[in-house]
């Protein structure tokens, strides 16, 4: 009986030691473009072009997908950008809930609560915005609201601008304008002053 117990004990010890050395393996990551090659948290960085600082970027998280075709940067926890003039004056600021930057084509895609302010104190709010740094153009087909420094509010669907947000056009516009009662103005059936034009500059 004691011999049987001794053999059983030895067998259990061997089985336990073999089990501890049994390594677990998972499949190798073969699709490298599905994961970022670099992830950085709490970033603040300056972007230069031809030796001149052009942008300042702040973000909680920055993912670089260097193996994607095309490669891109992802700011999926929000981003804040400042655009500088040649004299390093801030001529526009941009905030967005989510942003993607395609580094080869220099194209930004901004989504969710996109908020822009230009040097003239004008405020732009939209859900979607595209910005091509090479052509220096900004555009959107989404709803946009613009509040001018004088209190004028203009809304519309569809928008194009230079990247300083100082020369812009809105499609399908409607606006509320602070004008005197004796000024000639278009009014709707409720007597409210409205605007309806193809261009607002």
C-alpha positions as CSV (number, residue, x, y, z in Angstrom):
1,X,0.0,0.0,0.0
2,X,2.8,2.5,0.9
3,X,4.6,1.5,-2.3
4,X,1.5,2.4,-4.4
5,X,1.1,5.7,-2.5
6,X,4.8,6.5,-3.2
7,X,4.4,5.8,-6.9
8,X,1.3,7.9,-7.1
9,X,3.1,10.8,-5.4
10,X,6.0,10.6,-7.8
11,X,3.6,10.5,-10.8
12,X,1.8,13.6,-9.5
13,X,5.1,15.5,-9.0
14,X,6.3,14.6,-12.5
15,X,2.9,15.7,-14.0
16,X,2.9,18.9,-12.1
17,X,6.4,19.8,-13.1
18,X,5.7,19.0,-16.8
19,X,2.5,21.2,-16.6
20,X,4.5,24.1,-15.2
21,X,6.9,23.9,-18.1
22,X,4.1,23.7,-20.7
23,X,4.3,27.1,-22.5
24,X,1.3,28.8,-24.1
25,X,1.7,30.2,-27.6
26,X,-0.5,32.6,-29.6
27,X,-0.5,33.3,-33.3
28,X,2.1,35.8,-34.5
29,X,1.0,39.2,-35.6
30,X,1.3,38.9,-39.4
31,X,-0.9,41.9,-40.4
32,X,1.4,44.7,-39.1
33,X,-0.7,47.5,-40.6
34,X,-3.6,46.8,-38.2
35,X,-1.5,47.9,-35.2
36,X,0.3,51.2,-34.7
37,X,4.1,51.1,-35.1
38,X,4.4,53.9,-32.5
39,X,2.0,55.1,-29.7
40,X,2.8,58.2,-27.7
41,X,0.8,59.7,-24.8
42,X,0.4,63.3,-23.7
43,X,2.3,64.8,-26.6
44,X,3.2,68.3,-27.4
45,X,5.2,68.7,-30.6
46,X,6.2,71.3,-33.2
47,X,6.0,70.5,-36.9
48,X,8.3,72.4,-39.3
49,X,8.5,72.8,-43.0
50,X,11.7,73.9,-44.8
51,X,13.2,74.8,-41.4
52,X,10.3,77.0,-40.4
53,X,8.0,76.0,-37.5
54,X,4.4,75.8,-39.0
55,X,2.3,73.9,-36.4
56,X,2.1,73.0,-32.8
57,X,0.1,69.8,-31.9
58,X,-1.2,68.8,-28.5
59,X,-2.9,65.4,-28.0
60,X,-3.6,62.8,-25.3
61,X,-2.6,60.0,-27.6
62,X,-0.8,59.8,-31.0
63,X,-0.8,56.5,-33.0
64,X,1.5,56.2,-36.0
65,X,0.4,53.6,-38.6
66,X,3.6,53.4,-40.6
67,X,2.8,50.2,-42.4
68,X,-0.6,51.3,-43.7
69,X,-1.0,52.1,-47.4
70,X,-1.2,55.1,-47.2
71,X,0.5,55.6,-43.8
72,X,-1.2,57.9,-41.3
73,X,-1.2,59.4,-37.8
74,X,-4.3,58.9,-35.7
75,X,-5.4,61.2,-32.9
76,X,-8.5,59.3,-31.7
77,X,-8.7,60.9,-28.2
78,X,-8.8,64.5,-29.5
79,X,-6.3,67.0,-30.9
80,X,-5.5,70.7,-30.7
81,X,-3.5,72.5,-33.4
82,X,-2.0,75.9,-33.7
83,X,-1.0,77.2,-37.1
84,X,1.8,79.7,-37.3
85,X,2.6,82.4,-39.8
86,X,6.1,83.1,-41.1
87,X,6.6,85.4,-38.1
88,X,5.5,82.7,-35.7
89,X,2.2,84.5,-35.0
90,X,-0.7,82.1,-34.4
91,X,-3.1,82.7,-37.2
92,X,-5.6,79.8,-36.5
93,X,-6.3,77.3,-33.9
94,X,-8.2,74.0,-34.4
95,X,-9.8,71.5,-32.0
96,X,-11.4,68.1,-32.9
97,X,-12.6,65.0,-31.1
98,X,-10.8,62.8,-33.7
99,X,-8.2,63.5,-36.3
100,X,-6.2,61.6,-39.0
101,X,-3.2,62.9,-40.8
102,X,-1.9,61.3,-44.0
103,X,1.7,62.2,-43.9
104,X,2.5,61.4,-47.6
105,X,-0.3,63.5,-49.0
106,X,-0.3,66.0,-46.1
107,X,-4.0,65.7,-45.7
108,X,-5.9,66.2,-42.4
109,X,-9.3,64.7,-41.7
110,X,-11.0,66.1,-38.6
111,X,-14.2,64.7,-37.1
112,X,-16.6,65.5,-34.2
113,X,-17.0,68.9,-32.6
114,X,-14.4,70.6,-34.9
115,X,-13.8,74.1,-33.5
116,X,-11.7,76.7,-35.3
117,X,-10.8,80.3,-34.4
118,X,-8.9,82.6,-36.8
119,X,-6.8,85.7,-36.2
120,X,-9.7,88.0,-36.8
121,X,-11.7,86.4,-33.9
122,X,-14.1,84.5,-36.1
123,X,-15.3,81.1,-34.8
124,X,-16.1,78.1,-37.1
125,X,-17.9,75.0,-35.8
126,X,-18.7,71.8,-37.8
127,X,-18.6,68.0,-37.6
128,X,-16.3,67.2,-40.5
129,X,-13.4,69.1,-42.0
130,X,-10.7,68.3,-44.5
131,X,-7.4,70.3,-44.8
132,X,-4.8,69.8,-47.5
133,X,-1.5,71.4,-46.4
134,X,0.0,71.2,-49.9
135,X,-2.8,73.1,-51.6
136,X,-3.4,75.2,-48.5
137,X,-7.1,74.6,-48.8
138,X,-9.8,73.6,-46.3
139,X,-13.2,72.2,-47.1
140,X,-16.3,70.4,-45.8
141,X,-19.7,69.2,-47.1
142,X,-21.2,69.1,-43.6
143,X,-23.2,71.7,-41.7
144,X,-21.1,74.7,-40.5
145,X,-21.7,77.6,-38.2
146,X,-19.6,80.7,-38.4
147,X,-19.7,83.5,-35.8
148,X,-18.1,86.7,-36.9
149,X,-16.4,89.2,-34.6
150,X,-19.3,91.6,-35.1
151,X,-21.9,89.2,-33.8
152,X,-23.1,88.0,-37.2
153,X,-23.9,84.3,-37.2
154,X,-23.9,82.4,-40.6
155,X,-24.8,78.8,-41.1
156,X,-24.8,76.6,-44.2
157,X,-24.0,73.2,-45.7
158,X,-20.7,73.1,-47.6
159,X,-17.6,75.2,-47.0
160,X,-14.3,76.1,-48.6
161,X,-11.5,78.3,-47.2
162,X,-7.8,79.1,-47.2
163,X,-5.9,77.5,-44.3
164,X,-5.9,80.8,-42.4
165,X,-9.7,80.8,-42.5
166,X,-9.7,84.4,-43.7
167,X,-11.0,83.9,-47.3
168,X,-14.0,81.5,-47.3
169,X,-17.2,80.6,-49.0
170,X,-20.3,78.8,-47.7
171,X,-22.9,77.0,-49.8
172,X,-26.6,76.9,-49.0
173,X,-26.3,79.7,-46.4
174,X,-28.7,81.2,-43.9
175,X,-27.6,83.9,-41.5
176,X,-28.7,86.1,-38.7
177,X,-27.3,89.6,-39.1
178,X,-27.2,92.5,-36.5
179,X,-28.6,95.3,-38.7
180,X,-30.8,98.3,-38.2
181,X,-34.6,98.0,-38.6
182,X,-34.6,100.6,-41.4
183,X,-32.0,98.6,-43.4
184,X,-33.4,96.7,-46.3
185,X,-33.4,92.9,-45.5
186,X,-35.0,89.7,-46.6
187,X,-37.5,88.4,-44.1
188,X,-39.3,85.0,-43.8
189,X,-43.0,84.6,-43.1
190,X,-42.4,85.0,-39.3
191,X,-40.8,88.4,-40.0
192,X,-37.3,87.1,-39.0
193,X,-34.3,88.5,-41.0
194,X,-32.6,85.8,-43.0
195,X,-30.0,85.5,-45.7
196,X,-29.9,83.1,-48.6
197,X,-27.0,83.4,-51.0
198,X,-24.4,81.2,-52.7
199,X,-21.5,83.1,-51.2
200,X,-20.7,84.7,-47.9
201,X,-17.3,86.2,-47.5
